[in-house]
Amino acid sequence: MKFFRKYIFPAIYGLLVYFTVRLLHDTDVKERFWERQFYINAVEITCSIFVGYTAIYLFQRLFNYYNKHWPAQLSYKGIVKELVILVAVNLILVNIVFVPMDITLHQDWNPFWISWADIADINMIPTLYAIVYYGMARSSIWLHAYVDNKLQLEKVTNEHLETELKFLKAQYHPHFLFNALNTIYFQMDDDLQGAKNSIEKFSELLRYQLYDQQQQVPVMNEIEYLQSFIDLQKIRSSDKLQLEVNFDKGLNGQLVYPLLFLPLVENAFKFIGGNYNLLIDAKLDNGQIIFRVENSIPDFVPPIIRTGGIGIENLKRRLDLLYPQKHSLFTAKENGTFIAELKLDYE
């Protein structure tokens, strides 16, 4: 195949140019080129083959130069730039070879004269073939450039999303650290053993946040994490707290992304008031994990609860990135109770 492209194809290219020009010219003037003198056809065919080899050689040199100095990028500007240079080189070549040839072959009846029709054929036909050749020769390059651009764009997008996810997850840590340390601080004076237990739970929670959140995890890990978090929060909660926790026993090996339930529970403990009723419920239903939190709120509702809170907005963004079209999050205030329900399609 390499031998054909290098030694055979250029001759075929030149002959295609020649026979196309002859076909159009002879049809227009009602001539038959095979009835002309043999040496005229021989000269024209020889010059056409020479143009074919020279053109293909120059085109390949130009392509190599493009690839070296202007790495292929899928853009109209790059394509037009290459094509204009190629057409210009091709026009210079055919005019250097074909115009003197045509004048020389017809000098017996009109020296140094060439018709405008011949000039048009000499320039238009080789130009059209050069454009076709460019499209064929460079199609694979542009296809690779298109694929590379798509892969690069996908890589950049994924890196951006990964960075954003890390940032969003990191936003939970300050609230968590502050609340946990504050709880342990007040325990130190009245309940030293309780403070030690809190530190133990705190270390388990922190370890999970730092090391176990890179990939999807079994939902049971999340439930154990939430249970430790709830136990830690109960220490600093009001004695009025009426807590009900229900975790479906069917929740076990289903895979979920970590720390998606935490903001709902954290918000509930943070903004609970009124009758201090708090319900945390998780269950399986038709291929979905349904996580629901209900907490009574004070008569005066801070603006952050009315708008859903920063934690909720953060959670919505993470869900859009991790579960596109595979989740739903509902929040509402009903009869002095703030309700948040998250549904996830699990794998």
N, C-alpha and C positions, 0 to 999 in steps of 0.2 A: 504493500500500500504506500509506503514511503517512497519507493522508486517511482510509482505511478504519479504521485503528487509532485515529485521533483522533476521528472524527465518527460513524462507523457502529457500530463494535464496542461502545462503552459502552451504546448503546441496545439492542443485541442481548443484552448481558450482563444489563441490567435486565429485559428481557422473559423471558429464561430463568429468572431468579429468580422472577418473577411467575407464569409458567405452571407451574413446578414446585410452588410453594406451592399454587396453585389445584388442581392435579391431586391432590396428596395430601389437601388439605382436602375437596374435593368427593367424592373416593372414600370418605373416612371418613364424611361426613355424608349421602351419597347425594344430592348436589346437582349442578346443571349451571349453571356460571357464566354461560353465554350466555343463560340464561333469566331472569337477574336484570335489574333495572332498568339501563338503559344508562349512566346517570350514575355508578353505583357502579363498573362496570367501567372507565369512562373515568378516574375519579379514581384507581383502583388502578393502572391501566396508566401514567398520567402520573407518579404517585409512584414507581413502579418504574423508569421510564426516568430520572427525576431521580436516584434512588439509583444507577443504573448509571453515569451520567456523573460524579456526585460521587465514587463509590467509586473508579472508575478514575483520576480526577484525583488523589485523595488517595493512592492506591497509588503512582502515578508520582512524586508529590512525595516520598513516603517512600523509594522506591527511589533517587531522586537524592540524598536526604540520606544514605542508607546508603553509597552509592558515594563520596560526598564525605568523610564523617567516619569511616567504617569500611570501608576498602578491602576488597574481596571476598577472603576467605580461606576455603578449603574446610575448614570445621569444623562439627561438629554444634552447637556452642555458638552460632556466628554465625547459622546457619540458624534455630535455635529462637528466637533473640533477634529476628530480623526477623519471623518468622512470628507470634510472640506479639503484637508491636506491631501488625502488620497486622490480625490477628483482632480485637484490642481496638478499633482504629479502626473496623473494619467493624461490630462489634456496637453501638458508640455511634451510628453513622450510622443503621443500620436501626431501632434503637429510637427514635431521635429522629423518624424519618419514619413508619415503619409503625405503631407503637403508637398515636399520636394519630389517624392515619388510620383505623385499625380502630375505635377508640372513637367517632370522629365519624360514621362511616358506619352504625353500629348503635345510635346513641343514641335512635333512634325507639322502640325496644322495650326497651332496658335501658341507660340513660345511664351513662357512665363505667365500663362493665364490659367486660372482655375475657377470653376463656377461656384456660385454661392450654394448650390445644392450639394456639390461635392464637399464643400467645407462643412456644411451642416451634418452630412452623413459621417464625415471623418471625425467630428467632435461628439455628436449625439450618441451614435451607436456604441463606441468604446466606453463612453461615460456610463451608459446604462448597464453595460456588462460589468464595469468596474464596481458599480453600486451593488449589483447582484452578488458579485464575488465577495465584496466586503461583508454583506449580510450573511453569506454562507460561512466565510472564514472566521468571522468574529462572533457568531451566534453562541458557540460553546463558551467563549470568554465571558460574554455578557451573562450567560446562564450561570456560570460559576460565580460571577460577581454578584448576581441577584441572590443566589443561595447564601453566599458569604455575608452579604449585607443583612439578609433576614436572620441568619444565625447570630451575627454581631448584635443586631437590634434586640433579639430575644435574650442574648446574654446580658446586655446592658439593662434591659427591663427586669430580668430576674435578679440581677445584682441590686438594682434599685429597690425592688420589692422586698428582697431579703434584708436590706439595710433598714427599710421602713418598718418591717416586722420586728427587727431587733430593737429599734427605737421605741416602738409602741409597747413591746413587752417590758422594756426597761422602765417605762413610765409607771408601772405598777409598783416597782420596788420601793421607791421613797415612801409611799403611803404605808406599805406593809412594814417596812423597817421602823418607821416612826411609831406606828401604833403598837408593834410588838415590844419595842424597847421601852416605851412609855408604860406599858402594862407591867413589865418586869421591874421597872424602877419603883413603882408604888407597892409592889409585892415585897420588896426587900425588907421593909420595916415591919410588916405585920405577919408575913407568911414566908419564911425563908425556904422551907421545903417546896412550897408552891412556886416560889420564884425559880428554884432549881428545875422543877418539872416544866415550867414555862420555857426556860432556856433550852431544855432538851427538845421540846416541841418546836421551838423557834429554829434551832439548828437543823432539824429534819426538814422544816419548810424551806429554809434558805438553801439547803443542799439540793432539794428538788428543783427549786427555781434556777439554780446556777448550773446544774449538770444534767438535768433530765428533761430538757424542753427543746432539744434540737430537732427531733422528729416526732411523728405521731406516737402516742403511747396508749396502752390499754386504758379504757375509761375507769377501770378499778383503781388505777394509780391516781387518777384525778379525784376520785371519791375519797380515797384515803387521805390525800392532801387536803381536801376540803374539810374532812372530819377533824383533822389536826388544827386547821385554821379556825374552825368553829369552836373547838375546845379552848383555844387560846383567846378567842374573842369573848367567850362567856365569862372569863375571869374578870374582865374589865367592864362587863355590861351591868346594867341596872338589875337590882333584885326583882324588878317588875317584869323582867323578860319572860314571855311565854313562848318558848321555842319548840317547834315541831319539825323534825327532820325525817324524811322518808326517802330511802334509796332503794330502788328496785333491785331485787336479788339477781335479776337477769342481766344487770349491768356488770360485765366482767371483762371479756377480751375484745370488745368492740374498740376499734382504733379511733382516736380523736387527737386533735392538736391540743397541747396543754395550755392551761391558764386562761381558758375561755369562760369558764363558769365563775372564776374568782371575782371578777368585777361586780357581778350581780350580788354575790353574797357580801362582798366588802361594802357595797353601797347600802345594802339592807341594814347592816350593823351600824353604819355611819349615820344614817338618817332616820333610824327608827325612833318612834315617839308615840304619843297618844296612849293606846292600851298596851303598847309594847308586845304586840303579837307578831311572831315571825315564823313563816312557813318556808321550808326548803324542801323541794320535792324533785326527784329525778326518776324517769321511767322510760321504758321502751314502748314504742307504738308504731307498727307498720313501717319498720325499717328506719325509724327515726329515734333519736334520743331527745326527749323533751325535758328540759330543765326549767323549773318554775320557782320563782321566789316572790313571796308576798310579805310585806311589812307594813304595819300601821305607822302612820306619820302624824306629826304634831298638827294642831289646828292651823298654825302658821307654817306654811310650806316655803322653805328657802327657794330662791329662783333656780338653783342648780338642780333641784329635784324636778321642777316643772319642765326644764329643758332636757332632762335625762342625765345630766352630769357629764363631766369630762370623761370619766371612766366609761360611761355608756357610749359616747361618741368614739372613743378609742376602740372599744370592742367592736363597734359597727365597722370601722375601717379594717380591723384585723379579719373579721368575718368575710368582708368583701374580697380580701386578698386570698384567704385560705379556703373558703367555701363559696366560690362564685356560683350562683344559681342553685346552691345546695343547702340553704339555711333560711331561717326566718327569725326575726327578733321583734317581739311585741312588748311595748311598755305603755302603761296607762295608770291613771289615778282614778280609783272607784271607791266611793263611800269611805274616805279617810284611809284608804289602803293603796300603797304603791305596788303595782304588779309588773313583773318582768318575766317574760317567757321566751326561752331560746329553743329552737328546734334545729337539729343537725342531722343530715343524712350521713350515717356512719358507714365505714367500710368493713 
